[in-house]
Amino acid sequence: MNLLVIFTGTTSYYIIEMVETSEKGSDMNKYKKELQEEIKAEKNQDTSYKTKVLTKYLKNDNVEVKNKAFSSIFSQFTTSSSKS
């Protein structure tokens, strides 16, 4: 099984080539969980992706942090900017 990741702007495409061999076969369902874990690990290492997701949820859910200690931490994610 070969995994090729293609990044095009904000979207990632994962191209999976299944090669039938006597050991593994060509059934992708057997390897789906392994692939999902690999993709999750890759996304977990990407700080810009994590920032984008956190910003999206904080803004969409209209989260307001009242504690001053935490509000300064979250302000970078909740302040309005010209970019969406």
N, C-alpha and C positions, 0 to 999 in steps of 0.2 A: 504494500500500500504506500503510495506516494502522496504527500500533501503539499500543494503549491498554493501560497497565499498571494493574491494580487490586490494591491491597494489602489483604489481609484478615488481620490478625494476623500470624502467622509465615509465611503462605503467600502467594505472589504468583501472580496469574493474568495471563497475557498474552493479550489478545484481539486477533486479527489480522483485519483486514477486507481482503479481496482484492477489488479493483475491477478488473473486466476493462476494459482499454483496448487500443487498437490497438498501442501500443508495448510494453507489458509482458505483457499477457495475464493469466490468473488462475491460473497454475501456481505454487503456493507452493514447490515443490521447488527452483525456481531461486533463491529468496531465503532458503532455510533457513539457509545458512551465515551470511549477512549478519545475520539475526535472532539467531542464536546468538551471534555476536560482539557485537552490541548488548546482549544480555542479560548476557553475561560482563563487559562493560565496566561495566555498571550495578552488578553484584554486586561488582566489584572496587573500586568507589568507596564501598561500604557497609561501614564499619568494624565495625558490630555484626554483620553477616553473617559477615565474615571471622573475628571473635573467636569467634562461635558454632561455626563449622566447625572451627577450630583446637582449641577446647576439646573438642569432640566426639571428634576423632581422638586427641588426647592421652589422654583418659580411657578411651575404648574400647580403645585399643591398650596401655593401661597403661604409658605412656612414663615413664621415670624419668631425670631429668637429674642427673647426678652432679657435673658441673663447677659450682662455686659461682658463677662469673661468669654462667653461662647459667641456672642454676636460679632465680636471683632474677628473671630476665626471664620465664621460663615459669611461675613460681609463680602468677601471676594467672590462668592458664588451668587449672592442675591442682589448686588448692585446692578442698576440698569446700565446698559452699554448700547452703543450703536449697532453692535453685531447681534444677530439672533442665532 
